[in-house]
């Protein structure tokens, strides 16, 4: 078990994780109900969990064959544990890291004691785990929020064993992503998720930028694919407006959008890299 107070002297204190325009404290204010359909954070579950994990599992199977029981995975920015529970369901031993103590309590409560998951309060810039100790590291919906992206990627490379897999997804810095994730989901009163900024467009990362940074830290990108809605029915805007008024669950909105692998990387993208060595 991980001791959140003492491991490697790398756990965080109570400082603000990001002093830019993003309100990262929203995860402490609302993180107790990550798994509730009425919580806007559940938009990241719905179809997104299934869509992302289907891709990640396909890469695992292609690279290593079927059967992953006993492998170790580190979830950087685990939130309420959506993906941690998916990996644990394969028999993978997961350590979930997140700076929000409220989110971690929700993750622990939902997982119970039946899944091989250990949760620890820490930041991605200072991971409380030994060098080369994980077969898989993944970071989803996180890279666009962190205080020091280079430090997070350096720490990722440090804890990933040679030949290990790094899974990621994040938001691309494009005109389309500004329109969808900032204007539509954050600023427009009829469809916004929170009454507080949860994203800063300037912190979004283009695929080539991420690939260059990963290469600097000894992780070679194997593939980048689009991540986004597979349903572009105009009724999805109506669904978002209904959710903003409490008339439709955010999990159901996510399922209706049918998020998953798409051809375009204009909004978001996902992929994997391999640790050199």
N, C-alpha and C positions, 0 to 999 in steps of 0.2 A: 504493500500500500504506500501511496505517496503521502508524505507529511507536508502539508501546505505551508508550514511555518519554517522548516529548516532545510529542505532539500537543496543542496548545491548553493545555498545563499542567493538564489535567483528569483524568489517570489517577489511580487510587487507590494508596494505600500498603498496607501489610500490616495495617492496623488491623482490628478486628472490625467487621463490617458491621452487626450488630444485637446490642444488649446485653440484649434482652428474653429471654423464655423459649425462643424458637426457637433451635435448634442449626443455624445455617446452615453450620457447618463440615462438616456431613455431605456436602456436595457436593464438598469436597476429599478426604474420606476414601473416598468411593465413586464419585466422578465419572469415574474412569478407565474405567469399564465401563458408561456410559450405554446403549450399544447392545446390551448383553448381556441376553437374556431373563431371566436369573436375578437381575438387579439390580432392586430395587423401583422405582428411578427409571424403569425401562422401562414401568411402568404408564402413564406419561405419553405413551408412544409407542403401542404396540398399536393400538387403535382411536381413541384421542384425537387423535393427529396427523392421521389421515385425516378425522375428524369435524370438527375445528376448521378445517382447511385447506379442506375442501369449502365451509364457510360463508364463509370469508374470500375464497376465489376467486369465489364467487357474487356477493359484494358488488363485487369488482373488476370483474367482467364487467358487472354492472348499472350501475355508475357510469361506467366508462370504456370499455366494450366489450371484445371479446376482443383478445388480443395485448398482452403487457405487457413484452416484451423491451426491455431498456435502462433500465427504471425503476430507481430506487434505493430500497432498503428498509433500515431499521435495526431489528434484533432486540434489544430490551432484555431481558437475562436469558436469553440463548440456550441456556444449559445445554450439552447435548451436540450441539446443532445439528439437532434433529428438524425444526422448522419452517423453519429457515434453508435446509435442503436442498430442502424443498418449494417455497419461493419461488424459489430459484435454478433449480429445474427449469423454471420459466416463463421463464427468461432474465433474471430480475430480479437486479440486482447488490446483494448483501446484505452489510451490516456487522453482525457479531454481537458484542454487548457482554455480558460477564459478569464478576463479581468473582472467580470460581473459576478459577485457572490450570489446575487439574487437569481441570476440565470442558472448558476451551478446548482443551487438548491432545488430549482425546478427540474433540472436534468436528473439529479440523484433521485428525487422523489418518483419521477416517471419510470426510471430504469429499475427501481427497487433493488433487490439483491440477487437477481437471477441472471444478470448479464455481466460479462467480463469487462466492465468499464470502471475506471478510476478517474475521478474528477479532481482538478487542482486549480486553484485561483492563481493565475499568473498572466503575464503579458507575453506576446510573441517575440518581443525584443529581448527577453531574458527568460529562456525556457529552463525550468528546473529539472532537467533530465540529463543523463550522461551523454558523452559523444557516441556517435554511431550505434545508437541503441534501438532504432526503429527500422522495420522493413518498409513501412509506408508512413508518409506524412501528408496530411491534406489540409488545405486552407480555403474555405469557401465563404463567400460574402464577407470577407475580412480585409483583403489587401487594400481596398479602397477606403479603409477606416483607420489604418494603423498610423502611429506617430512617426515611425522610421521604417520605411519599407525595406531599405537596404539591410538594416539590422535584423529584421524578421527573416529575410531570405538567407542571411549569413547564419543565423541560428538554425534555420531549417536544414541547411547543408551540414552543419555541425552534428546534428543529432540523427541524420539519416545515414544508414550504413551504405557502404559502396555497393552499387547495383540496386539500391532501394528506389522506390517509386515516390514521386511527389505529384499529388493531384491538386489542381487549383481551379477556381473560377472567380471571375471578377467582372467589373463593368468597364467597357471600352470607353475611351474619351473621344466621342464623336458628336456631331450635331444631333444625330438620332437619339443617342443616349441622353443628351441634355434635354431634348424634348420629352422623352418618355419618363425618365427617372427623376428629373428635376421639375420640369414644368407640370407634367401630368400627375405624377405620384407624390410630389412634395409641395408644390406651390398652388396649383389650381384648387380652389376651395371645394369644388364639387367632388373631386376624386382623390384628394390627398390622403395619405395614410395617417400621418401624425401632424399635429399643430406645432411642429418643431423640426428643424433641419436635421435629417439623418444622413445626407450625402452632400459632398462638396465636389462639383464637377471637375475642378482642377486636380483633385486627388485620384481621379480615374486613371487607369493604366492601359496604354495601348499594347497589343500583343507583342509587337517588336521590342518595345521598351522592356517588358517583362522578360522576354527571351534573352535579351542582352544582359540584364541584371542576373538572371539565373546562371547564365554561362560564366559570368564573373565569379560566381561562387561554386562552380564545379557541378552544376546541374544542367544537363543538356536536354532541351525540350524535344520530346518525341512527336508531339501532335498538338494542334490547337483546333478546336471546332466551335461552332456557334452554340450558344445557349440562349433560348428565348421561347416565346409563346408560339405554339403551332396552330393556334386558333386566332385568327384576326377578324372574327365576326364583330361588327360594330356594337353588337349587344354587350360585348365585354366592357365597354365604357359605361354602359348602364349598370352592369354588375358592380363596377367599382363605386359608382355613385350610390347604389343601394347599400353597399358595405359601409361606406362612409357615414351613412345614416342609421346604421345598426339593423338594416333589413335583410342582410345576407352575410353569412360567415365568410371571413377572409380565406379560410381553407377551401371553401367551395368556389370562391373566385379563382383561386389558384388552379383548382382542378378544371374549371371551365376554360381557362387560358391554355391548359395542357402544355405546360413548360417541359422542355426537353432539348435534345440535340436538334439543331437547325443548321441550315447552310450558311446563314449570315452571321458575322461576328459584330455587326453594327451596334448592337445594344450590349450584349454580354458574351463572354466566351469561357470555355473550359478546356482543360487539356492535362497533359502529364509530362513530367521530366524524369530523367534517370540520373542518379548520383554517380558521378565518375569515380574511378578508383579501382 
